[in-house]
Amino acid sequence: MTTFDANGITLERVREYVWEIPQEGDMRAPARVLASEALLEEIKEDKSLEQIKNTTHLPGITNHAICMPDTHQGYGFPVGGVGALDAENGCISPGAVGYDINCGVRMMRTNLTYDEVQGHEEELVDSLFANIPSGLGGGGIVEAGVDAIDEILARGVDWALENGHAVEEDLLHCEDEGMREGADPEKVSQKAKDRGKNQIGSLGSGNHFLEVQRVTDVFDSGVGEAYGLEEDQIVVLIHCGSRGLGHQTCNDYLRKIEQQHKGLLDQLPDKELAAAPAGSQLAEDYYGAMNAAINFAWVNRQLIMHRTRQVFERVFDRSWEEMEMDLLYDVAHNIAKKETHVVNEDGDERELYVHRKGATRAFPAGHPEVPKAYRDVGQPVIIPGSMGAGSYVLRGGENSMDLTFGSTAHGAGRLMSRTQAKNEFWGGDVQQDLEDQQAIYVKAQSGATIAEEAPGVYKDVDEVVRVSDELGIGDKVARTFPVCNIKG
């Protein structure tokens, strides 16, 4: 048997790209890591493997806890982690969802070609930066009153449609059609609502961005055609989440769980995995609040996309409809959903809280929750790379339900912390190098933000996607490359 030793944790090779930490001691299930040996060498450098092993102590963990190829250390639960917890006898964990609830990505396609955009890059990046709020703190495209914020939390993108910030097709091409059932605005604290009400339609900071890209490769012409993608086409990628509202919601419920469910907390090896038992009032309250924050994030990305359409109209002097600026798909990560999955070889099904933290849902062709437009080919999956590398569009692979509860990676995955990145890179140099060497135009609130997100900070997205493709959990469809990028 082939093994891999990582700082006292031994992984056994199950088959190519599938490694297992065997169940022992108080572990309730084994843990699995989906990675090449090259990626494992990087993953072992932080606490990801220790964290995924800790995750197996959560009550109700089903089959195994899973690390995706882009895994890196997170708060309690690794980023790039998937944990399916029994919805009747298990628990739900805010730390296994993350602070930025429904941080996610959406891709908007256009009929513009790269040739048509060349020469407009600086005007475009300046206009996008001027018109789309970014950075820490307040400032959004709209500011909501008490009634409006509750409607956004309850209805999601349906609110944006009613208020002129969306068209019907936008909802049809969004995960869950842009509205989570079971959202309960009353379970979101007033402090969280106050933090969010003036941030609706804003990128925020950190790794959040809006990037204009060109399609460089289409690997599967049939699926590419179904997704409306072809080489040399311009697309727009938006990556952000629920801003201060989601952060506050996570923090509120972590503190409540620490107070009300100390007995469960004391059984866990890391208090950052704080969880509420399934069926408890606090589990139901958190689930309602989390779903509301999910809706908020979808509205946030929708408003940014709407404003992006307006910017393109001014820069290229034609309507967004003429440019066919349609939503390809919006997919969430940092989320826990009640889903029904087959849990054993006998075909038994069980309702689970599927926690995807920095992992992307990747349902295969034929799954009823895939939008009708894509059901014959599988759900679109969007994997952002770094500013100096390509991003990818995948489709949910036929092995995803068996291997990963219908999940794959969500990005390249960090190699170094933000602090280390700022020590290693100078933002101005990174910005100039991207423009001079790769014709990528970047604009941000500060040089520090650019340094934190320098290309060298991230794993090799090509390798992450290769492993996903080889495992059949997310199949390669197309590759894109940056043209211009705005960041907080």
N, C-alpha and C positions, 0 to 999 in steps of 0.2 A: 504493500500500500504506500502510495506517495503521500508525504506529509510536508507541511510548511510551518516552520516555527517562527512565531512573532512575539517576542518579549514575554515569554512564559505561557503563551496560548498556542496550542498545537491545532492546526487545521488538517483534516484528512481529505484527500481528493476523492470525491464521489464519482466524478467524470470530468471531462474537459470543461474548464471554467466554473465548475461547481465544487466548492470547498465547504466542509462541515466542521463546526466545533461540537464534538459529541456531548450529549446530555450527561451531566454528572452532578453530584451534590444536590443542591436545591433548585437546579434548573428544571423547568417544567417541560422543556422541549429542547432539541438541538438548535443551533444557529447555523445559517448558511451564508456564505459569501460568494457572490457571482463575479468572478474577476479572473483576468490572466495573471500569471506570475509577475509580470511587469507592474501591473496595477496593485497587486498585493504588496509588493515592495514599498509602494507609496502609502497604501492604506495603513500599513503596520507602524508608520512613523508617528501617528497620533493615537488617541484613545478609542478609535472607532470599534475595534474588535472587542475591547473590554466592554464598551457600551452595548454592543449588540448581544454579547453574552449576558449582561445584566438584564436586558430586555426580556430574556427567556424566563425570568422570575415573575413576570406579571401574570396574575391569575387569568386563566382562559386562553393563554397563548396557544394557537392552533397550528399543528404540523411543525413549523419552525419559524423563527425570526429570520429576516433576510436583509443582507446588505447588497445594494446595487453596485455596479462597477465604478460609479462616481462617488462612492461613500467617503465622507470625512467626518471628523468629530463635531458633535452638536451639543445641545443642552440636554443631557441625560440620554437621549435617544439619538443615534447617529443620523446625520443628514445623508439621505440616500438609503434610509431604512424603511422596511415594511414589516408591520406586525399586525396579524389578524387575531383579534381577541373576541372570545365568545360573547355575543350580545345578551345572553341570558345569565350565564354563570361566570363571566369574565369581568372586564372593567374597561373604562375609557380613560386615556391619559393625555392631558393637555401638553405635557412635555414631549410626547410622542407625535404630536401634531405640529408643535412649534409656535413661536411667538407671532410670526407673520402668517396668520391664518389665510389660506388660499392665496399665498404667493403663487403666481402662476404666469403663464405666457399665452399670448395670442398672436397669430400671424394673419396679416391682411395681405392679400395678393393684389396686384394691379396688372394692367395691360401695357404698362410702360416698359421699355427696354433700357438696358444699361447705357446704350448710346444716347438715349434721350435725356438721361439724368446727368451725364458727364458735362461739366461746365457749370452745373447748377449746384454742386455739392456744398460750397460755402454758403450760398444764399439759403439753401435748404436747411442746413444744420443750424444756421443762425436763427432762421424763422421758427424752426421747431423748438429751439432752446428758449426763444423769447415768448412763445405762446403756450408751452406746456410746462406747468409748474413742476419744479424739482427741488431737491435738497431737503434738509431737516426742517422740522417745524410745520407751520401752517401754510395756507395758500393752496387753493384748488380751483378748478374750472367753475364749480358752483359752490355756494354755501347753503346748507340746508337748515331750515327751521326744525322745530320739535316734531311736527307732523311728518315732514318730508323725510327726516332721517329714519323714523320708524317705518315709513313706507319702503324706503330703500332696503332696510334690513329685512323686511318681510317679503318683498316682491322681487328684489333683484333687478335684472335688466328689463323686466316688464315695466318698471317705473321709468327707466330711461326711454323706452319706446313711447310711453304715454306723454313724456315731456319733451319729445322732439330730438332726443340724443341718439336714436337708434332707428333701424328699419327692421321689419319682421324677420328678414333673412339672418340678421345678426343673432337673434335668439335661437334660430334653428341650427346654427353652426357653433353653438356654445355648449360645453358640457352641462348637462341637466337643463338645457335651454335657458341657462342663466338664472335659474331660481331653485334653491334647495328647499325641498319640502321639510316641514318641521322647524323652520326658522322661527324664533320667538324673540322679538325685540325687547320684551319686558325682562328677559334674562340678561340683557346687556346693560351694564351699569351706566349711570348718568355720566360718570367720569369718562368712560370709554366713548360714549356718544359725543361728549364735548370735545374730545380729542379728534374725533373723526369728522365732525360736521363741516369744518372748513378745509378738509383735505381731500374732498371728493373730486377726482380728476387730477391726481398728482402722482409723480413717479416716486417721490421720497429719495432716499440716498442708498448708500451701500452698493450692492450689486445690481440694483434696479436700473433699467435703461430703456430707451427706445432706439432701435437701430434700423436704418434703411439698408437693405441687403439686395444682392443680385443672386439669382439662381445660377450656380456654376455647373452642376451635374444633376442629371436625373437618372437614377439607377434602375428604376422600374417604370417603364413608359406607360404601362396600363394603369397603375395606381397613380402615377404622376398626372395622367390625363384626368382621372377621377377627381383629383385634388385641385385641378386647374393650374398645374405647375409645368413650366417648360424652361429650357436653358436660356439665360440672358435676361430673364424676366426680373422686374423689381418687385420686392415684397417688403413689408414692414413688420418687425418683431417688437412686441411690447412686453416687458417683464416687470411686474410690480405686484403688490398685494393689498392688504387691508389697512396699511399704515398704522397710525397710533391707536385706532379703534381695535384692531386685532391684537396688537401688543398688550393693550390694557386688559382686554378680555381674557387672554391667556394668563396674565399675571393675577387677575382677580380670582380666577378659579384655582390656580395653583395654591394661593394662600388659603382659600376656603377648604380645599382638600386637606392641606396640612393640618388644619384645625379640626375638621370633622371626621377624618378617616385616618387618624394617627396609627391605629392598629394595623391597617394594611401598609401604611408607609413604613412602619418599623420592620415589616417582613421583606422589604426591598433593599437591594444593595446600594441604591443611589436614590436619595430623596428627590432628585430632579425627575424621576420617573413617577412622581406622585399621581395616583389614579383614584378614580371614584368607582366603587363597585357597580356593576351593571344592575339596573333596577332601583338603585338609590335615587333619592330626589336630586342629589347633586350631579349624578351622571346625566339625568334627564335635563337638568337646568343647563349644564355645560353643553350638551348636544344641541339644545335650542339656541344658545348664545353663539356657539361655533358656526352653526348653519346660517345664522344672521350675519356673522362676520364674513362668511363665504359670499353671501349675496352682496355685501358692501364692496368686496374686492372685485367682483365681476362688474359692478357699476363703475367702479374706479377705472378699470381698464377700458370699459365701453366709452366713457367720456373722453379718455385720452385718444382713443381711436377716432372718435367723432371730430375732435379738434385737429387731429392729424389730417383727416380728409380735408378740412377747411384750409390748412396750411398748404397742402398740395394744390388745391384749387388756385390759390393766389400765386404760388411759384410757377405753376405750369399753365395758368390761364385757361383752364377748362374745368368742367364740373367733375366731381368725384365719380358720378355715375358714368361719365364718358371714359374716365380712366379705369372703370370697373374695379374700384377699390372695395372689394368684398371680403368679408371675414372668411378665412379658410377654417380656422378652428381656435377655440380658447380651451386650454386644458389646465386643470388645477394641480398644484402640489401643496403640501402642508395641510392635510385634510384627514378627517376620519369619517368614514361612511358606513352606514349599515348596508351590507351587501350579503347576498346568499351565495355560498360557494360549496362545491363538492369537497368534502374533507377527508375522504378515504377511498380505498379501491373498491369498496362496495357501492359507491355512488351516493352515500348519505350526504344530504345537504344540511347546512347550518347557517343561521344568520350570524354574521360577524361584524364587529367594528374593525374595518380595514383601515389601519393607520398608514398613511403614505406621507412620510416626512422627507421632503426633497426627493420624492419619487413620483412618477407620473402614471396615471391610469393608462392602460394599453390594451383595451378590449379588442378581440379579434373579429374578423369578418363574421357576419351572421348574428352577432350579439345584439339583443333587442335594445340596449341602451346606446348603441352607436347611432348617430343621426342617419336618417334614411338616405341622405345623399351619399353616405360613405359605407353603408351597411354591407354592401357586396364586397368591399375591399378591406375593411377594417378601420378602426378609429385613428385619425391623425394624432401623432405624438410629436411634439416640438422640443428639440434638445438644443438649447443655446450653448455656443462655445464662448471663448473669450473674445475681446475686441480685435485681436489679431489673428483669430482662427475662424474656421467655418462653423456654422451651425447646421443642424440636420432636421429634416422632416422624416419621421418614421411612420410605420403603421403598426397597430397592435398585432403581435405575432401569434401564430396558432398554438404555441407552447405556453403563452403567458398565464392562462388560467390554471394550468397544472403546476407550473414552476413558481409563480410569483403572485398568486391571487390577482392576476390581470394587471401587472405593473411592470415598469421598466425604469431606467435612469431618468434624471431630470436636467442634467447639464454636464459640464466637464468635471466639476468637483474641485474644490480648493486644494492646493498643495501647501500653502502657507497662510498664516494668520494675517489679519489686516495690519497689525503692528509690525510684523516682520516685513510685510510687503512695503510699508512706508520707509523702512530702514534700507531695503534692497533697491528700491526704485525711486526716481525723481519724476514727478508727474509731468513736468514740462518736457523732459527728455522723451518720455514714453509717447506723449502727444505728437511731438515733432517727428519721431521715428516712424510712427504709424502713417503720418501724412507723406513723409519723404520716401519711405521704402515700400509702402503698400497702398498709397492713395486712399487712406482711410481718414476721414475728418471727424475729430472728436471734440466735443465741447462739454464742460462740466462746471459745477459750482466752485470747485477748487482743484488744485493740483494733487492734493492728498487723495481725493476720490479717484483720480486717474491712476495714481500709484497703487492704491489698494486693489485695483482691477486690472493691473498690467497683465499682458498675455502670459508672462512667466509665473504668475500666481496660480495658474490652473493646470490640472492634469491634461493629458492629451485627449481631446474630445474624439479624435478619430479612433483611438483605442477603446474608449468607453463604448462608442457606437458599434465598433466591430464585435465586441463581446456580446452586446445585446442582440445584434443581428445573427451571430453564430448560434446563440442559444435559442433563437426563434421567439424571443419575448417582445422585441421591437425591431421590425425589418426596415432596412434602409430604403428610402424612396427618393430623397433629393438632398443635395448639399447647397448651402448658401454661403455667401462671403460678404463681410461688411463693406458698405459704401460710406456711411456716416452714422455717428452715434452721439446721443445726448445722455448725460448722467446727472444724478444729484450731486 
